[in-house]
Each structure stands twice: as C-alpha cells, then as structure tokens.
Amino acid sequence: MIVGWPAVVVGMLLALSGCATTWSRAATSDADFNLDNRACQHMNTQTVFVSSVLARDYVAVYGYKRCMIEEGYTEGGIWKGYSGWRNE
C-alpha cells in the first residue's frame, strides 16, 4: 500500500505537535521561571520550512525538557511551559 503525501504531512504534524508541560522548582519566582522557560525555548528552537515561502519555528520537545531539568525544574507544578510549534 502506498501512502499519499497528505497522510505523510498529517503524520509529521502530529509527530511535531507541541505540548504543555507543568514545572516546579523550590524558591523560584514567576519572573525566574519565565526567564528560564524562554531561555530553554530559545536554545531549542529550529526553523522548519513548510514550503518555499513559509517557515515556522518549532521548539524541540526533548531538548526543551532536558534544558528545564538541567535548570533544576521537575515536571508537575504550577508553571506551564510550552514546546512544539511557536505561535509568536
């Protein structure tokens, strides 16, 4: 069975879809979390060319999570961080 290109595109988009993860770290302010979150997003952003005229930014999920863990955060908490397609 040959898979058509629309199915391949849908599969790629599902694989690359973003997710929200909640984070916690003791003695951290909202401002500190926002700085760390943005830094980890920035370090793991890749530009994906969707077509010859359209490019979007994608935050690599595993790289983002690894960065947040290296900063001392644990999953589960009050702050929500996003990876995946950037809407900014």
C-alpha positions in Angstrom: 0.0 0.0 0.0 1.3 3.4 -1.0 0.7 6.2 1.5 -0.3 9.5 -0.1 1.5 12.8 0.7 -1.4 14.2 2.7 -1.2 11.3 5.1 2.6 11.9 5.4 2.1 15.6 6.1 -0.6 14.9 8.7 1.6 12.3 10.4 4.5 14.7 10.5 2.4 17.5 12.0 1.1 15.1 14.7 4.6 14.0 15.5 5.8 17.5 15.8 2.8 18.9 17.6 3.6 20.8 20.7 2.7 20.1 24.3 2.4 21.9 27.5 4.3 20.7 30.5 3.9 22.0 34.0 7.0 22.6 36.1 8.1 23.3 39.6 11.2 24.3 41.4 11.6 25.4 45.0 12.2 29.0 45.9 11.6 30.2 42.3 9.6 33.3 41.4 7.3 33.7 38.4 9.9 36.0 36.8 12.7 33.5 37.3 10.6 30.7 35.7 9.7 33.0 32.7 13.4 33.7 32.1 14.4 30.1 32.3 11.4 28.9 30.2 12.2 31.4 27.4 15.9 30.6 27.5 15.2 26.9 27.1 12.7 27.5 24.4 15.2 29.8 22.6 18.0 27.3 22.8 15.8 24.5 21.3 14.1 26.4 18.5 14.5 25.2 15.0 13.2 26.9 11.9 11.1 24.5 9.8 10.5 25.3 6.2 6.9 24.3 5.4 7.1 25.4 1.8 9.3 27.7 -0.3 7.7 30.8 1.2 6.6 29.6 4.6 8.8 28.9 7.6 7.7 28.4 11.2 9.6 28.0 14.4 9.5 24.7 16.3 10.7 24.1 19.9 12.2 20.6 20.1 10.3 18.8 22.9 13.1 16.6 24.2 15.7 19.4 24.1 13.4 21.8 25.9 12.5 19.3 28.7 16.2 18.4 29.1 17.1 22.0 29.4 14.4 22.7 32.1 15.5 19.6 34.1 19.1 20.8 33.9 18.0 24.2 35.3 16.6 22.3 38.3 12.9 22.0 37.4 10.8 18.9 37.9 7.7 18.1 35.9 4.4 18.8 37.6 3.7 22.1 39.2 2.2 25.5 38.8 4.1 26.9 35.8 3.2 25.9 32.3 5.9 25.7 29.7 5.4 25.0 26.0 7.3 23.2 23.4 6.3 22.4 19.8 5.2 25.0 17.2 5.6 28.6 18.3 2.7 30.9 17.9 4.6 34.1 18.5 
